[in-house]
Amino acid sequence: MRIIAGDGIVVADPVRIIILDAESRLIARGPKTWLLSLVCDAPLRCHGYDHSSGEIIEPDPMTFGQKGSHVPPFSERDNLWDIEDGEATWGVKVRPASWVEWLLAEWSQWRGTSLLAYGLFVSLGLIAGFSSVGLHNPKPTLSGKLLWLAEMLLRLCGLGIALVAMSLALVIGGARPTVMFGVILVAYVAPWGAWLLLRRRSKTSVVAA
């Protein structure tokens, strides 16, 4: 069982699961989707998980194809077009995932995410957090209002950069939504927690004085 990717050109590559026999011939092909994981709970007992629909794609030996086309090594990407193209599926069953299957599949995404991607998501969350924490009203003076306006523009730029980068990561980079939004949310909350802690300490100092 393997995951084969098409060519998304300007968006994330479409993917689908295929199953090969011992001679590397195609005997099953799953539906085309955008985000897949292979999950194995025992040797030679694996299934696919579609993160976009929350469905399990598992082998159905009763409907395996016979004498399918030979699948070249995945390094020969140019020769895989006929195998990946089209909407026909066979040799698999699709069903809703149980919560245990969902948990295992999502955990596989967290384990498979690179440290570089984690660093990017943390950075985006911090940028969004610092861009929205500590909002205040402008001072009544002209200089105070101008400074407040400049601050708001900087905040909006920060939020805009974070949103654009998140969209590009999802559409073009094929980022895992659960991982990306989970990490960004934690990083986004961090500046708020630090700000609230500083405010509490400041109020405590004033009362003590």
URKADA-V171472 format. One record per pair of residues at least 12 apart in sequence whose C-alpha atoms are under 6 Angstrom apart, sorted by the first residue. I is the first residue (numbers start at 1). J is the second residue. Records with the same first field share a line. If there is no record, write none. Layout:
# URKADA-V171472
I: J + J
This chain:
# URKADA-V171472
1: 18 + 19
2: 17 + 18
3: 16 + 17
4: 16
11: 171 + 172
12: 171 + 172 + 174
14: 33 + 34
15: 32 + 33 + 34
16: 30 + 31 + 32
17: 29 + 30
24: 70 + 71
25: 68 + 69 + 70 + 71
26: 68 + 69
27: 64 + 65 + 68
28: 64 + 90 + 91
29: 89 + 90
30: 89
31: 89
35: 50 + 51
36: 49 + 50 + 51
37: 49
55: 95 + 96 + 97
56: 94 + 95 + 96 + 97
57: 93 + 94
58: 92 + 93
59: 92
60: 91 + 92 + 93
63: 91
64: 91
121: 184
122: 184 + 187
124: 162
125: 184 + 187 + 188
126: 187 + 188
128: 159
129: 188 + 191
131: 155 + 158
133: 192
